[in-house]
Amino acid sequence: MLVLSQSKVGTTVGQFLKIEPSARGTALGNASTSLYGEAATAFYNPASIGRLQKSNVQFTHSNWLADIDYNFVIVALNIGNLGTMSLQAISLNSGEIDVRTVEQPMGTGERYSVTNFALGLGYARMLTDRVSVGMIINYLRETIWHSNAAGVALNFGVQYKLSHYGLNLGASVANFGPRMKYSGRDLFIDYDFYPDKYGDNDNLPAELRTDAYQLPTIFRFGMSYPVRLGDNNRILIAVDAKNPSDNTQSLNLGVEWKILDRFALRGGYRDLFLKDSEGGLVFGAGMQLEYYQYNLMFDYAWADYGRLEQTHRFTLGLGF
C-alpha cells in the first residue's frame, strides 16, 4: 500500500505576514533572529529593539511579486531604563484585477482588489546586560473585494549575547494567534431549498460558510558572530533555522562586510533545504551617515525567486 504525506503549503491565512520588510535582513538571507541595531529587526525577533541605543524610524518599499505593492514602517522609541516601545504598520495591495467568470472569461467589466493590513504595538527591554526580551501584538485584516477576515497575532522572542564581541543567540515565535475566517456580502447567495419542487420560494437569502484557517506561525532560532579585521573592517556571519507551521524546515545564511562603520556589502542564501523552494540567492548593500546626533541609513536588497523572477527592497532609516 502506497501512503503519500500531505504538504502543509497553502494551509494558512495571512501570508503577507511572512514577507520580510528589512532590506538588510533580506540581503543576509533573512538570517536575522540574533541581529539588532535597527528597528526592522523586530520582524524577526521583537527582543532586538530592546538593544537599541537610540530611537529609530524605518520605512521599506518593495515592488513585490506580480507587481504587488508592499510597504512597511516602524517607529521604535527608546524610553531609557523602561525599555523600548514600537509601533509598526504593514500594507500590501494587489492593485485592480479584472473579475472573470466561467461564462465571461474575458471579464465582466467589474474590477476588484486584494488588500492586507497589519498594525502592531511592541515592547522590549534588557533584563540584564546580555539578555533582552520583547513582544509585538498585531491586528491584521485581509480584504478580497467585499469580503474580509480579521484577527490578532502575537510575536515574542529573546536574545542572549555571550560577550561584547562574541556570539549572539536569538529565538522567536511569530504569528501566534487564533484562526481567521472570511465573511462579507460576496458570500451572500439566493438559495432554492427544493430545486425540483414547483411553487416554493427559490430565492431564500443565505450565506456561504467559510472554514477558519490558522496563521502562518514560525519558530526561528539563530546565531551570529562578528569577526573584526581591524579598527575599520568587520565581517558578520549569521545563521538561522526556521520551522514554519505551513511548510518544511529550512536554513538561512548570511554574511555582511562592513567598511569604515559606514558602508556594507551583504550576501546570503535563504530557505536552504526547503522542499520545492524557488530561488534563494540574495545580495545587497547599505550605507550609514552621521549628522550631529542623527544617523541616516539606506539599505538595498535583491532576492531571487526562481520562476517568479526577483524582488527589490529599499529601506530608509533615521536614528535619533
Secondary structure, DSSP 8 states (H G I E B T S, - for coil): --------TT-BS-GGGGS---HHHHHTTT--TT--SSGGGGGT-GGGGGG-SS-EEEEEEEEEGGGEEEEEEEEEEE-GGG-EEEEEEEEEE---EE---SS-TT--S-EE-EEEEEEEEEEEEESSSSEEEEEEEEEEEEEETTEEEEEEEEEEEEEEESSTTS-EEEEEEEEE---B--EEGGGEEEE-S-TTSTTS-S-EEEE-----BB---EEEEEEEEEEE-SSSEEEEEEEEEEEETTS--EEEEEEEEEETTTEEEEEEEEEET-TT----EEEEEEEEEEETTEEEEEEEEEEE-GGG-EEEEEEEEEE-
